[in-house]
Amino acid sequence: MEQEIKNKSIDEIREDDHGKWVHDASLDHKGQVPLRASTGVWKASFFIIAIEFSERLSYFGIATNLISYLTRVMHQDLKAAAKNVNNWSGVTTMMPLVGGFLADSYTGRFSMILIASILYLMGLGLLTMTQFIPSLKPCGTDLCTQTRKVHKVVFFLAIYLLSLGTGGHKPCLESFGADQFDDDHMEERKQKMSYFNWWNFALCCGLLLGVTLIAYAEDYASWGVASLILTVTMAITIMIFYFGKGFYRYRVPEGSPLTPMSQVLVAALRKRNMSHPSSPALLYEVPKSEKSKGRLLCHTNSLRFLDKAAIIEGSENILSRKQPNPWILATVTQVEEMKLVINLIPIWLTSLTFGLCMAQASTFFVKQSSIMNRKIGQNFEFPPASIGTISASGMIITVILYDKILVPLLRGATGNERGIEILRRIGIGMAFAVCGMTIAALVERKRLGVVERDIMRGQRTETLSVSAFWLAPQLIVLGIADGFTLVGLQEFFYEQVPDSMRSLGIAFYLSVIGLGNLLSSYLITTVDHITTSAGNSWFGKDLNESHLDNFYWLLAVLNGLNLFIYVVIARRFKYKNVQRSVSKAGCSVGDGIGSMA
């Protein structure tokens, strides 16, 4: 790779990077050795992965035990606490769409990450202050039933600052890390594929420590100690991230991505009565040598109505104009970017049922764990939220094996530099999700059988003798599903959106998780209403009187049907096809390999 770059002329190197980076000098001070080797790739990504680890540690350390804090420390009833948690989760889920849009359009990813990091640190700092400053503590005495108003105000201000911070972190950190690998260089493009795997490795490590170390500190030490740990960790990783600024490559913000899409739609509607030209080559496109930013996309035959936006009207030579009116004439690349966004919608929709499965891991699985035997040995009992470590471990192992063993083997077998196409990887994870929910239904049926047996024997049913590790098989299988589908979705939405929308692409992926949680709540409400009308709700006040096994069967069936629809859509999907060469079009049928962005 390095020799390939050295063999290029100075003009060729400059032409490759023209308009691509704000900071990525093509040559050193002698004008000969490319500085590409001193910026970007893994040396830059490790600084970014460090702060992602810290952010996920903080998020999961707080989110998994938030309802416990509201009920046990702030003395809210379960209904009010659940409402506050749902409101906070909803805002936190939606904020990445705002942060991603602002980063892509105006601030750039690096600046947005710094702003979000400051907000995040402020939120963690306020949380720590509410535990150590006497006037901000929940109560003036050790025992009280009413929380101080000032504590409520500062506490909710703190966690919503975390929401704002998450809104900037989540869409920008991952995409900024991926920006450090150049798509136009084969070795860096392969490294980027591994980057998404190792990104999720760091994410799972943060999750793992968040639901173990931090959750244990909150439950058995103090909330103040846990908040202090999170604050110090975040401060350290922010400094690490900032010190790496000399190694980063920075993408140029290109303004609102909604504007060019609106221009394509308006131009196509204006020319709706025009006939398509005899050849796509007659459609308008800026020569690649004259394009100052971004890359050119190859023409595709899907959504042909939008092609009319690029039809040149009349016999006038459009090339004589310096800048045609974009609301009348769009380029082929702009039209293809519009097609990309539209074609992503079916994939996004068929990913939502996978989000339904993910939602169960942090809700019903944790609730099941809370009434099962969680002892390890005679004296140690792990917190209910820590059961999630099994799923995280499954994902970590899957990511490592996939990156180090499966991908090299599959590359040789398929000739695809990714090993397998992204959508196929996502589909494999969806199949594992169906298996995971099936196992969950069987295990819950087993647990309810133990409840019935204990009731017949006149024993207490608040805490069962059956071990919480009975939940391990379903958690492991869902962890494997995450390793395939979640990593695949991250890479897919980053790669397949227009280059100017990559932060928003990560936000689209995050919305799968967020809407999955919201859909899970809606589905529970609907099923509860139907089953209550039938005489026996699946969701009773007592988990032992509920029928979660039936709900898990429902999710397994829904995911199975959705998988069938997904396969049909995925087989028809055309990947982004980028022109790779200046001298010629370099277009071919998109296959998810060379054509992949």
ABEGO torsion letter per residue (X at the ends): XAAAAAABBAAAAAAAABGABABBBABBAAGABBAAAABEEAAAAAAAAAAAAAAAAAAAAAAAAAAAAAAAAAGBBAAAAAAAAAAAAAAAAAAAAAAAAAAAAAAEAAAAAAAAAAAAAAAAAAAAAAAABAAABABABABBABBBAAAAAAAAAAAAAAAAAAAAAAAAAAAAAAAABBAABAAAAAAAAAAAAAAAAAAAAAAAAAAAAAAAAAAABBAAAAAAAAAAAAAAAAAAAAAAAAABBBBBBAEBAAAAAAAAAAAAAAAAABBBBABAAABBBBBAAABABEBBBBBBABGAAAAAAABBBEABBAAABABBBAAABBBAAAAAAAAAAAAAAAAAAAAAAAAAAAAAAABAAAAAAAABBABBEAABBBBAAAAAAAAAAAAAAAAAAAAAAAAAAAAAAAGBAAGBBAAAAAAAAAAAAAAAAAAAAAAAAAAAAAAAAAAAAGBBAABBABBAAAAAAAAAAAAAAAAAAAAAAAAAAAAABBAAAAAAAAAAAAAAAAAAAAAAAAAAAAAAAAAAAAGBBABBABAAABBAAAAAAAAAAAAAAAAAAAAAAAAABBBBBBBABAABAGBBBBAGBAABX
